[in-house]
Amino acid sequence: MAEFDWHAERSDLAGLALLDRAPENEGIDLVAVRAWRQGQVRREMAARNIDAVILMDPINIRYATGARNMQVFSMRNGPSRYLVMTADRTIIYEFTGALHLPEGLETIDEIRPAVTASFVAAGPDIVAREQKWAKDMAATLRELCGTNPRVGVERMNAGTAMAMADHGIHLVDAQEPVEMARAIKSAEEMKCINASLRATERGVGELRDALKPGMTEAELWAVLHHSIIAQNGDYVETRLLNSGDRTNPWFQETSSNLIQANDLVALDTDVVGCHGYYSDFSRTFHAGPEKPTDKQRDLYKVAYEQVHHNMGILRPGMSFRDYADAAWDIPEKYYANRYYLSAHGCGMTGEYPYLYHNGDFPDAGYDGEILPGMTLCVESYTGEDGGREGVKLEQQVLITETGVELLSRFPFEEELLK
């Protein structure tokens, strides 16, 4: 295939065409990707007798239609754009001044201006704004679905939801059908996931090459950011790069802490990359210049063993309960600081299902079935309670009809496995 010269084409393409024909999209049928995803949502709606959904989470809007607009902004400032979808019609209500963005998407039948029913937009008139929003939306839903429609909602502020109920709309939770839709990936969708992973692996490689004692955690983390954005990725969802004694316990956010000689440096990528797909794998590095200590190697090898054991037991048709029972038995000295999940679903973000450790299953776990087409991230955090350092490792995999396919390919640290 001849290399696509996107610079030459750029002046002749509208916004949608440019997004669909960016270099990382070569060989991917994005129309088929969007059709699969929208069909998945509609299938799950039909299975639950849901007449329409109102989606406000920008990730779910993008999943159902391919339309994106200021996703991080929209997560905080909402509902500033939203989507109404029935069995046969899709209407996107787009942010003020941005109605041109979803033009040309075959998944969208109509574009309307959004009305932001939030306090920051309406101030003391918020109640009146919510009531008008609900009245207008109820009229649209009755027009589309008839009287007494059953409508799935998510991320709707309380005042608007109560006003909708006052207009006779039967509201149900849209999280279940949307999460179940997102859980199964098509073959064409997997091309998007792999493209995002390859770009993220390049960024992690640049981070690994840049690592040296004396730089701050934030300086090192910025190397990954630069690479992701330069490759047309979207953003990094968390701040999980830590060094030295800030690697234990886990979930200490990236800071101005200086990386010291011979520190461990732990990273969880959490990258929303190209196509909006999550690249979620974890690696731990050694800053040098000396060799890793025996203690550092022991932590690393324990985490490595946990990840690979749990990858090895995954199979299609396995129940979540059976997975928890067969999962690696965490040694007592690492149990208190264990990662909160054994594995989790992964698509456009971390998603359904959550697979819990055996010991956490009675309080937090739920049962279900591991199915072909699910992409899962298998997790390990290994660090002693009160210990100085810890190791974070994670692999992203696809459940196939016969077993497991490894998706994340970034190498492990040979010096830490000796």
N, C-alpha and C positions, 0 to 999 in steps of 0.2 A: 504494500500500500504506500502510495506517495505521501510524503510528509505534508500535513495540512498547514498552510501558511496563513495563520489567523491574522497576522498584521496586514497582509494584503487584502483580506476580506473585510477587515474591521469597519472601514468607512461605509460599506454597502449594507451592513446588517443592522436590523433593529435590535432592541434589547434582548428579546426572547431568543432570536436566532443566534445572537452572539453567545448567550449562555449555553444554548444547546450545541453549539459548534466549537466550543473552546477545545484546545488540544487534548485535554484529558478525557474528552468525551468520544474520541475516535473509536469506532468499533462498538459503540453502545447505542442501542435503539431506545432513546429516552421516551419516545412516544409509547413504546411497549411497556417501559418501566412505569410510566404514569397510569396507563390503562390497567395494569395489574394491581397497582396500589389502590386505585379508586374502586376497582372491582372487589378487592378484598374488604374494604370498608362496607360496601353495599351488601356483600354476602353476610357479613357479621350483623349488620342492621336487620336484614331480613330474618336471620335466625332468631332474633330477639323481638320481632314484631315492632321494630322502631321505624316510624314513618319518616322521620327527618332527624338530622343531627345539626346542632349549632356548634361549630368548632372555633375556639378562640386561642388555643395554644398554637403559636406559630409553627411549631414542629409538626403538629397534626395537620394544619392547613397545608403545609408543604408536602406532607406525605400524601394527602388526599388529592392534591391538584398539581403539585410542582411549583406553585406560586410562592415566592419568597419576597420579603420586604422587611428590612431592619429587624431581624429576628430577635436579637438581644433586647433592643428597645421595646419591641412588642411584648416581650415577656413581662416587662415591668409596667409599661404604660398601656393599660388595656381596660376594657376591650377597645382598641383603636383600629383593629381590622378583624374580620370574622367571616366565617363561611357557613352557608346553609346548604345542606345536601339532602336530597330525597332519593328515591329509587331511580328517578329518571331526570333529575334537574339539579344543577349546581349553580349557586349564586354567591359570588365573593363580594363582600363589602370591604373596599380597599381604603387605606389611609388617605387623608386629605392631601390632594395634589399628586397622588401616586396611582391614579386609576389607569394610567398607561402601562403599568408594569405587568399585569397579567394578560394583557392583550395577546391574542394568538394562541393561547393555551387551549388545546382541544378538550381539556377536562372541564372547562368553565363555560357555562351557557350565557351568563350575564354578569356584568360588573356594575356595582352600585357604590355610591359614596358611603363610607362608614360614619356612624354617629357615635362618638365616644361617650359612653355612659359611665363616667368615673368622676370622683370628687375633684381631681386635679383639673379636669376639663370643664366641669360644670359649677364648681364651687358650691355656694349655698343653694343653688338651684338643682342640686343633684337628684332630689326626690322627683321633681317634675321631669327632669331629663330621663330618669329611669322609667317612669310611668309612660312617657311618650314612646320611648324605645320599645318597651314591652307591648304597647298597644299596636304600634306599626308592625312589629315582628309577628305578633299573634295574627294580624290580618293577613300577612304574607303566608304564614304557615297554613291557615285555613284555606287560602286560595290554592296552595300547592297540594295539600293533603286532605282537605275536607274538615268537617267538624271534629272536635275532640281528638286532635292528633297526639300521638305518643312521640315525644321529642327528647332526644338525648342531648345533654349539655355537659360541658366541662369548662373550668376556669371562669365561670360566670359569677360576677359579684352578687352578694346576697340580696341587695335591694332589687336588682333587676330580676333575679330568679323569683322572688316573692311577687313582684309585679306581674311576671309572666303567669304564675299560678292564678293570680286574681282574674286573668283574662281567659281562664278555662283551659290552659295548655297543660297537658299531663307531662310533667318533666321526669325524666329518668337519667341515670348516670351514663354518659357516653364513654367513660374510660374503658370499660370492659370490651365493647365491640371494637374500639379503635386499637387497643393494645393487642387483642387477639388477631386483628387484621395485620398489624405490623410484625407479629411474631414470625410469620412464614414468608420467606424471601423467594422470589422467582429467580430463574437462571440469569435473566438479564439484569435484575437488581443486584445479583452477586457481582457482576462486572463493575458496578458502581462502588460496592464495598471494597473490592480488591484494588480499584484505582485509588480510593481514599487511603487504604493501608499502605500502598506503595509510596505515595507522597509523604505520609507520616513517617514511614521508615527512613526515607531520605532525610527528613528533618531531624530524626533522632540520631542518625549517623553524623550529621553536622554538629549536633549537640555533643555527641560522644567525642568527636575530634577536637572540639573547642575546650573541653573540660581540662582545667588545670587549677592547682591550689592558688589561692589569692584572689580569685574572682568571686563575686557574690552569687548566691543562688539565683537572684533575679537576672543578673547578667547572663548566666548560663541558660536559664529558662527562656530568655528573649531570643536565643538562637533558634530554638524550636519554633517560636512564634513567627519569626522572620521567614523561615523556610515555608511554613504552612501557608501564610498569606501570599507569599511570592508564587506559590504553586496553585493559587486560586482556591485554597481552602477557606473555611468560614471563620472559625474561632476556636479557642481552647476553653473547655467548659469549667475546668477547675484549676487550682494553683497548687499542684502536687508535685513539687520537686524540692527535696530536702537533703541536707548533708550532715554527716557526723552525728552528734547527739540529738539533732533535730529529726533524725530518721526513726526515733523511738520515743514515744509511741507514734503511730502513723497519723495522718490527717493534720500535720502541722504545715500551714500554708507557706509557700515560697516567700522568702524575706531577703533582707539585705545582709543576712549572715554570710560571713566570709567562709568559703570552702578551705579547709585546712589540709595540709599534707597528709596523705594516706587515709582520708575520710572515705567512707562509703557515701555514694550519692544515689538516692532512690527517686525514680520518676514513674508516674502514672500518666500516660499521654492524654487521655480524655479529649481527643481532638475531633471536632466537627469539621471534617475535611471536605474535599471536593464532592459535589453532588449532595452535600448536606449529610453525609453518612459518617457515623462514629467510628473512629479508629482507636481502639481501647486495648492497649497492651502495656505492661509494666516491665521495667528493667532496672537493675541496680548496678552501678559502676564503682570502680575504685579509683580514687584521685591520684594515687602514686605520690612520689616517685618510687617508693620502696614496694616490695611485694606485699600482698594482703596478709594479714595475720591469720593464724589458725582459727581464731574465733570468728573472724569475718567469713572465712571459707565455710565454716560449719553452718553459720546462719544461711549462707547462700545455698548450700547443698540441701539443707532441710526444705527451704522454699521451693527449690527445683524439684525435689522428690514429690512434694505435695501437688504441685501443678501437674506433673506428668502422670502421677497415679490417677488423679481425678479426670484428666483427659482420657486416660486409658479405659476407664469404666463406662464412659458415656456411650450410649447406643440408642437408636431410634426405638420407640415403644417403651422405654424405661420410665417408670413413675418417679416423680420427685422424691417420694418417700424412699423408694429403693435406692436411688442415687445417694441420698443422705446416709443410708445404712452402710453402703459400700464405700463411701468416700474415705479418704486418708484420715487416719486417727491422729489428731494433733497431740504431740507430747505435752505433758502437763505444764512444763516450764514455759511453753509458748502459748498456752491456751488463753490466758487472761487477755493477751494483746492480739488475739486472732483477728483476721479480717472479718467484717460483719456478715459476709456472704461467702459461700463456697464457689458459686458461679452465678452469672446473670445473663439475661438476654441482651442483645446489642443490635441496633439498627441505625436509625437516625439519632438516637441517644441510647443510654442505658435503658432497658425496657423489660417487659415481661418475657420470661419468668425470672423470679428470684429463687435460687436454689440454696437452701440453708444448710449449715453444719448440723450433724446429727444431734449435738447437744442443744442447739437452738430451735430444733424443729418443733418440740412440744409447745413453745410459747409463740414462735414467729412463723413457722413453716406452714405451707399449704400444699396439697397434693395436685397433681396434674400429670401430663404426659410429655416427654421429650419427643419432638416430632421432626421428621425430615424437613429441611428448609429453615429450621431455627439456627440463628447464629448466637453462640454463647461465648462468654469470656470467663475463663477458669482462673480463679484468684488464689494468691497466697500473700500474706504478710507474716513474717517470722521475726519476732523480737521478744526477748525475755522481759517480764514485768520488772522494771527497775534497771534493765540493762542499758548500755550506752547506745548501741546501734541496732538497726533492724534492716531487713531485706524485703523489698516488694517485687514480686514477679507475677506475670499474668500473660495468658495466651488467648487469642481469639480463634474460634473454630466454627466450622459449619457442620451441622448434623446432616448426614446424607442418608440414602435409603439403606445403606449397609454398615455405616459406622460414622467416623469423624474425619473431616478434612481440615488440616491445619491452615489457617489463613494468615496469621501474623508470622513473618519470617525473619524478624530481626534477630541476630545471633545472641546467644548467651555469652558470658564472660569466662573464657577458658581459664584465666588466672584464678578465678574464684571457685572453679569446679575441681581444681587439683587437690 
